[in-house]
Structures are given as structure tokens and as C-alpha cells.
Amino acid sequence: MNSLWPITLASLAKDIRLEWRSKDALNSMLFFSLLVVVIFSFSFDPTAEESREIAGGLVWVAFLFSAIVALNQTWARELRNQVLDAYRVSPAPANALFLSKALGNFILVTLLEAVMAPLFMVFYNLRVVGAAWELIPVCVLGTWALVASGTFFAAMSIRTRMREVMLPLILFPLSIPAIQSMVEATRIILSGDGNPRFWIVLLLTYDVVFTTACLALFETVLQAE
Amino acid sequence: MIETPTIVSVNNVIKQFGRFAALRGVSAEFAAGRFHVILGDNGAGKTTLLRALAGLAHPTRGEVSVMGKSPHEACRDIGYMAHPSLLYDEMSGIENLKYFARLYGISGDERCKHAIRSVGLDPALARPVGQYSQGMRQRMSLARAVLHDPRILFLDEPFSNVDVHSAQEMVGLLRGMRDAGKTIFVVTHQATLLEGVADEFIWLRAGQIVDRTSSSVQSGAGVPQR
């Protein structure tokens, strides 16, 4: 247990260094998100009132699909040259690897959100009617919900033949409570129509349950053949 | 003749992948401080046996014991080198080793530099591993495997795609490690390289050990042919 955080931080630093040098995930995520914004803006009038009503959903759909790119990339890196085996034969705790990957993905997706959120605001002519600060817990808890369960299921699917397809197939249905909470909370905050507290608490509950389950089961996933 | 203690033992190990049995009831004991070479045709089960010894493949039945413990419990005494490099291509050799050192609770650069020097490479080399020649990559991979000073080394095809000169240098390194007391297991198709260095040749066929030959028996007769 003493080695958990030092190894987590060492693995996180290594992942950030690798991503900084390759920019594989970051470039794909940014490009994908931009594409979603542009395509949706072609599909309907983004300035219409109804469009603003569904903007919360659009934002999270873009982030969710973009996060899939990062999640797949996270483990693909460990499969090249079978580097994951070097971790498996070491005494390092499995959960340190899980936490470092989840934190790395959290940083990437948060960066993406920071870049894309202003673009969404401009493209869809959005203004926050409710309490804007409430968007912070929604973003933090929502992003963690995506990356914690996503990192876990991405690890589960790395040894399958069609892993890029498998991940969304496993992740999306199980993320429905979290996605619904993010979308509803965002819509309420943007429109100022109601109180988002219920959805934020639901999101927090989802995070606690899934993070605990992922930590409890990750060693089994890592050592599986 | 001096009896050497058993350091690794396998007891009736069966490893199945679906309906295919890669190992079919392998039982053996391996002495400490010796150089064991595992030979056999493609698909004989050499890599699977090595992975089972290193704790990377879990036997379907039977058990593996390393120093009286499970391979997972003995992981600090195990160094593993696979056919792929087990290194990050985008990072330099020293960056790779510094990361792997942390996994074993080793901090500071000195051990990493020493490991790199011990395989005949320069720790100051800033090039990413992806730009190394195959021979350099194999050496760096060996440096990673010996970084934490393990007592047992499991090496899978360490000489593949390496020119004869580099391969002979690697054999020299391994001989030095065996002479320093380490137990070495090598899976290879290039057994002639290890003539006069290996202590024992183990032959696998269709997932079973079919022969074990001590090099003293074969002294002067070259590598036994099967």
C-alpha cells in the first residue's frame, strides 16, 4: 500500500510524457470534438431555442465519444512491445496502474472540455441562466464517471480482437445513469429551470460505486490472459 | 559431484488455450545457479513454459514453484525478457529504466545507469528506444530485466534478429551473470550459440519435456540434436 501513490504518480508522469511526445490521443480527441460541433451545427439551427435545450446532451455526447479515443489509446500503448507484461511481472500494485491511467484520462478529457466548452457556448449561442459554478462539480464528477469506468472496461477489452468496437458496446449501456445525470444537470444549469442537486448526488454515487468496484476488480483484469 | 538446490520446480503443469493444450503435464526441477536452455520446434510450448515460470501464464492445472513460492510472490527475484522489447519506443533507455525501477521501489539513477553499462550501452544515449538497432534494443531489454538484481532470469529468444557478433556479446554477458550466481533460463532456436556456456539443454515436443541433457554429458559433442 505504501508504494501505491509513488507508483501511481510515476506511471502518470510516464503517460503524460508519452502523450506529450506523440499527441496521439489529444489530436484525435480535439479533431473528433470539433467535427461533432460542426456537423451538429449543420444539422439544425444552433441558435434556435430548442437547440439550446438539447445543448447539454450534445456537449456530453461529444465528450463521451472523444473520451473513447483516449481510453482506447491508453491501453494500446501498453500493448505495443508487450510492455504490460513488464508491469505484470513486477511487484507494483495493480491499482496503481489503474489509478494512473484513470487520472491521465481525466486530465486529457478535462483539457478537451476546457478547449471545447467555449466553442460550444459560441456555436450554440448558450448562456448560463442557472448557477454557473454548479457546472464545475458536474464536469468533475461527470468526467471521472466516464474515465473511471471507461479505463476499467478498456482494460477488459484490450485482449479482444475488436477492442475499439467492444469498448463502447460495454461502456455506453453501463454509463447510462451517469450520462443521464450529466445531461440533466447541465440542461437544468443552462436553462435555470429547476435544481440540479439530485443529479449531482446521483453522479457522485455512481462515481463512488464504480471507482470502488474498479479498484476491487482491477487486479483480476490485469492478470487475466 | 556437488548437489545444487532446486530453485524452480513445475509439477504436472497443463496449460490449455481453448481446446489446444500448449503444455501437457510438464514436471521438472531446475537447479539454482545454472544456465538452462529450453529448445524445441515452433509450437512445442517453450514460450508458454517460460511464461508459466515467470507467472505470466497461469497453469490450467498443476503448479509452478519459484524458490518455494508462487511466481507472483517471488516476483522480486524474477527478471523476465520477452521476444518483444517490453520497452516504450518513445522514451530513451534511461527514461524507460527509471520508470521500471520505480515499480521495484528503486529510486535514483545510479542503478539504472549501472544496468545499462552492464549490457554494454551508454546511459547518456538520448535517442528513443524506437530508434535503436535490434541488437541495442535486445540489450536494453536485458538491462530492464536485470535492473532489480533478480536471482532468476527468464529470457525468451534473446538472440533473435541480432547479428552474430552482438549475440556472442550477449552470451558473454549471460555467462558472467550465471558465474555471479544467477539462475538463467533461455528459450532459443540458436542453441549453437550457447555451446560450452549452457549447463543443461531441455527439449520440449508437443507440450512435454522429452529430454534433458547436462552439458557435461555432451562435452565436446556440441548441442544435442533432436
Interface residues (C-beta under 8 A of the other chain):
Chain A: S3 P6 I7 A10 S11 K14 R17 L18 R21 S22 R77 R80 N81 Q82 V83 D85 A86 Y87 R88 V89 S90 P91 A92 Q223 E225
Chain B: A54 G55 L56 A57 H58 C75 R76 I78 Y80 A82 P84 S85 L86 L87 Y88 D89 E90 M91 E95 Y99 F100 R102 L103 Y104 G105 P128 R144
